[in-house]
Amino acid sequence: MSALATALVRLGDEVTGADRTLGTPNIRFLESLGIRVFPDDGSGIDAKTDEVIVSTAIEATNPGLIFAKELGLPVTHRARALARALEGHRLVAVVGTCGKSTVTAMLGHVLAECGFDPFCVNGANVPGWEGAVRFGRGEFAVAEVDESDKSLVAFRPYAAIVTNASADHYSKEEMDEVFDAFIKDLPGPLVDGRVMPSTGDRQSPAAVDGNRILEVETSIPGRHNRQNAALALRMAMALGCDEARARAALLSFRGVERRLQRIGSAGNSAPAVYDDYAHNPEKLRAMWTTLAEKYAGGLCVIWRPHGYAPLRKMMDALVTMFRETIRPQDRLLLLPVYDAGGTTDRSVNSDALARLIAERVTLVADLDAAYDWCAAHCGDFAAFVTCGARDPGLPLLARRLSPIPGAA
């Protein structure tokens, strides 16, 4: 929603907003653009409001939504609003269970470096952009498109990248069906990361040049990021970028906020501190294994599940992943589920997951308790990692941990 708000402001609209939590860094950024942000009580909506844009997360009982309907104001889903905002461009949509934000940022960076001046709207902030938005005036737009609520049907892209598909919001089979329907009638190129490109995968109507490229060197670590870079490179080449220039751009890519983002450390011999968005088994495994290769001395990963329903659905997969991934020198600090309010079944929490993992896991009550535990054990690990979706306190905790008092 904040990326959409930024994009609309850059397109000349007057934008206000509402949020349950005010005063966060993201809210302050929006306010710096001239966007007034109100409490989530309906006070920001009046008869002068032209349109109310909502996400799927907004319940029917939301005061602002109720007031908008009482005033007879049009209510639009965020996906349709974003699709409308990008209508003047050839849209390259990036979809998939994992890697969307990184691939979107990579492709946007490559196209910009190759002189295409794209308009980009991402799901995560990117260094050098206005938050999650790059306002370009070129032919192409690049946007991360969300599958979590199947709202991707609002878009009619020219070209698309499918990063992968796995069980997350839905089963893998259902995800494949959603993505297959989305890409069925593309007029432009498709890069589909679900099938090995050397087998002549689902790339229709036009095969992509360089379709044997599986991994590409880039500025950020991890095999999964080399695979992400390959997807971005293949699409950039299909859109007309010179291969050598595109590869060079991927080496100058500055990464994405909260995607294996190194925050700092407490000194040359002190633990490194990272922050990551990882919230499902695949993303957590990729994060952990990538950093494990770099830090033989052990990782302390502070993770908060981002919702009760996702935790319940992913429980077995999370247990398997953590048991296979956590090394003897590692530790998982497990926070309670992030509670964003609203109506939900709260009968399962992090303690159930901790009991099933059993070893090398510690429950902590809140972010302050996590900080205190890390400060007391700062000499036991080579790196600390905060990770999880939704909770704005996680990146703030990472900054508190760097430097950790007494860790020098």
N, C-alpha and C positions, 0 to 999 in steps of 0.2 A: 504493500500500500504506500509506503514512503517513497519507493522508486516511482510508482505511478504519479504520486503527487509532484515529485520533482520534474518528471517529464512534462506534466500538464502545465506547470509554471513556466517551463522553458518554451512551451508552445504558445504562451500568452494568456493562459487562463488564470483567473483569480481562484485560489484554492484555500480552503480552511480544512480543519480536521478535528477528530476527537480520538482520545486514547485513554485507556484505563490507568496508564502510568505516565505521568508528566515529569519533565526535568531530566530525562535520560539524554545521553549524547546524541542519539538519533533525533529525538524531538528538538533538541537545541539546534541541530543542523537544519532541520526543516524551518524552524523559526528564523534562522539566518537568511533563508530564501524569501522571507516575507509571508510565510504560511503561518497563520494563527492557529494554534492547537488548543482546543477546549477540553475540559473534563468530559468523560463519556456519559453525560447525563442529559443530552439533548439540547444543551444551552447554546451550542454553536449553529443550530438550525433555525431559520425563521422564514418568513414569507418571501424574502428577497433571494433565498437560495434557489438556484436554477435546477440543481440535480444533486442527488445523494448517491455516492458510490460506496458499495459495501463489499466485504469479503465473505466467503463462506463461513468464517468463524463468528460472524455476527448473528446472535440468536434472535428469534422473532420477538422476544421480550425486551430487546435493547431499547432504552428510552428514546434515543435519537431516531431509530427506525420507526418506532411507534408514532413519534411526533411528525416525521416526514410523511407518513401515510395519512395522518389526520389533516395535514396541510395540502394533501393531494400532490405532493412533489414526486417527480419520476425517480425511481430507485433502480440503479444499474449495477450489475455485478462488475467487479474490478476487471475481469478478463475481457468483457465486452468493451469497457472503457479504454483499456490498453489497446485492444485491437483497433478501435476507432481512431485512437491517437496516432497509430502507425500506418494508417491507410495510404498515406502519400508515398510510401516507400515499398521496395521489394523486400518483404519480410523473410529473414532466415530464422526459423524457430528452432530452439534447442530444447529437446525434451529428453526424459529418461529418469530412472530412479536415482542414480548417483552421478555426480560430476557436472550437472547442468551449469551451475554458477561459474565454475572454473573454465569450462569449454566456452561459455558465452563471453567471458572476459578475454580469454585467449583469442577467440575469433575476432572480437571487436578490436583488440590491440593489433593483430596482424593486418586486418583491413585498413586500420588507420595508418599504420607504418607503410603500407603499400599504396597510400594515396587515395583510398576510397571514401574517407571521411564519413564513417557509418554513424547512424543514430542507434545507440545501444541502451537497452533497459535490462538490468540484471536483477537477480534475487539476492545479491550480496554486494557490499561496497567494494570498490576497486580503487587502489591508489592511483591518483592522477585524474580520476573522474569526479563528477559532482555526486558524491555518495555512490549510488548504484547506476548512475546515468551518465552516458557520454552523448552530448547533444551535437550531432553532426548533421550536415546538410547534403550528404551524398545520396546516391541511388538506393543503397541498402540500409535496412534496419536489422539489428540482431537482438533478439529478445529471448530470455529464459521463459518458458511456458510451463505452467504448473499442471501436473497430472493428479495431484492429491484429491481434488474435487471434480475431476474430469471436465473442468472448465476450458480445457484446451480446444474444445469444439467451437469456441467463439472465434478462433483464428482461421484465416485462409492464407497460409504462408506460400511464398514462392518456392522456398527450399527449406530443408530441415536436416538437423542432426538428431539421431536417436543415440544417446550415450550407451544405454544398457537397460535391462529390465530385470527386476527381482521383486520378491514379496516385500511390500512396505505398507502402503495404504490399502493395497489390494493384493490378491494372489498374483504370482508371476504370470499365470495363464491369463488372468483378467487384464494385467498390465499390457501384455503382448497384444491382446485384442484391441485395447484402447489405442496403442501406438500404431498398430497396423491400419486401423480405420483413419487415423490422423494423417498418415503419409500416403494414403491410397491414391489420391488424385493430384499430387504435386506437379505443377508445371515445370519446376526447375530441379536441380540436383538434390539427391538424397545421400547422406552418409549414415549408414546404419551400423552402429557398434555392437549390435546383438549377435551378428554373424561374422565369422572371419572373412575379411574382404577378399582373400585369395580364392574363395570358393564361388565367386560371382553371386554375392548375397542378394538382398532384396533391393538393390539400388536401381530403381526404375523411376521415371522413364529414361534417365540418362545415367550411365555409369560415370563414376568420378575418376578423373585423372589421378594417377598415383595410388590406385586402390589396393596396392600391396603394402602400403605403408602401415605398419602396426604400432611402432613406437618412434617417438621423435624426442631428441634432447631438448630440454627446456630449462628454465632458470630455477624451477622449484623441484624439490626431491620427490622420489617415489615412482615406482613403475606405473601406478595408476595415473599419475600426472604425465608420464611419457605417452601413455595411451590416450589421455585427454588431448595432448598436444597433437597427436597423429590425427585425431578426428577434426580438430580445428584446421590443421594444415591441408587435409584432403578437401575440406569445404572451401577454404581460401583459394586453393588452386582451381577448383571447379568454377569459382566466381571470377577467375581471371587474374589472380595474383601470381607473380613470378615465384617459383619454388625457392630459389636461393634467398630472395628477399624475405619471404615468409618464414623460412627457417631461422634466419637471423633475428627476425622480430620475436620469435618464441624464446630466444636466448636473452632478450632484453625485457621480457615480460616480468612485471613486478608483483605478480601474485594477486590474491583476493583476500580481503579481510576475513578472518576466522576460517581460513582453509590452510591448515598447517602454518599458521602465521607465527613467526618467532617474535615474541614480545621483548625478550632480553634475557639477562641473567644477573646474578649478584656479583659477578667478578669473573676473572679468567678461570678460576678453578671451581667456581660455584655452579649449581645446577642451571641449565638452560630452562627457559619458560616459554611454552607454546600455548596457543589458543586455537581451537578447531570446532567446526560446526557438527562434527560427527554425531549422529543420533540413531542410526540403524546398524544392524550387524555388519553389513558390507563396508560402510563408511568407517565404523570403529575399527574393524580389522585392518583396513587399508592404512588408517592413521597409525595404529599401534605397530604394525609390522614395518612400516617405513621408518618410524623413529627408533624402533628396536635395532634396526641395522646400523643406525648412527650412534646409539647410546647403549653400549654393552654393560655399562654400570647400573642400569635399571631405570625404569620409568615409574613415576607416580602419576596416575591418570585420575583426575577428578571429574566424574561424569554425573549429569543429572538427566534422567529420562524426561522427555518433553511432554508427555501426556499419559493419562491412565489407560486409555484404550490402546494406544500404540504399545505400551509396555506389556499389557495383557496379550496382545496379538503376537508380539515378537519374543515372548518369554523364552520359549524353547530354543529359538535360534540364538538369542543373546547368551543363554547359558552355554551352549555349545561353543560359540565364538570366544567367549571369555575364557573358558577352560582350555581351549586350544591356543590362545594367544598370550595369556598372562604367563610370563616367565618366573622362575623362582626369585629373581632379583627385583621383580615388579610389584606394584601394589595398585589396586583399584579403590579409590575413595568414592563411595556411592552416596549421593545426595537424594533426598526425597523427590518424588515426581514434582515437576514444576506445575503449580496449580494456577491456571489463568482465569479461574472463576467459571461461572456458567453452570449448566446442568450436566453432570457426568457421573458415571459410576466410579466411585473412589474406593472400592473394596480391595483393590490390589495396589500395593506400593512397593518401594524399593527393597524393603526388608524381605519380601518373598523372593526376589531375585538373588539377594545376598545369601539366603539360606541354600539356594540351589547351586550357586557357584562354590560356596563353602570355604575355599582356600584363597588366601592373598587378597581378601576384600574386607574393607572396613566401612561401616555405616557412619556417616556424619550428619548431624542434625540440620545444619545450615551452612551458608558460605563462611560465616565467621568461624565456625567450628572447623571447617575444612582448612582455612588459613592457619588457625592455631596448630592443627595436626601437622601441616606441611612445615611450619616454622620450627616445630619440635623435631622434625625428621629431615631437615634440609641437607644433612650430610650423608643421607642414606641412598640418594638417587642421583643419577646424572642429569635428569630432566623432569620437570613438572609439566603437565598438560591439563588445561581446563577444556572440557568439551561438552557439547550438547546444544540443542536448538531452543529457541524461545527466550530462555532466561537472560535478560540483559545484564545480570550480575556476574555471569561467567567471565566475560572479557575484562570486567572490572577486577575480578579476583585475580586474573592473570597478571594484571598490572600491579596489584598489591604484592604478589609474590615476587616481583622483579623490581628492586632487589628484596630478598628476604633478610630481615635484620639478623645479624650474627652469622650470615652464611659465607662471608668473605674468607 
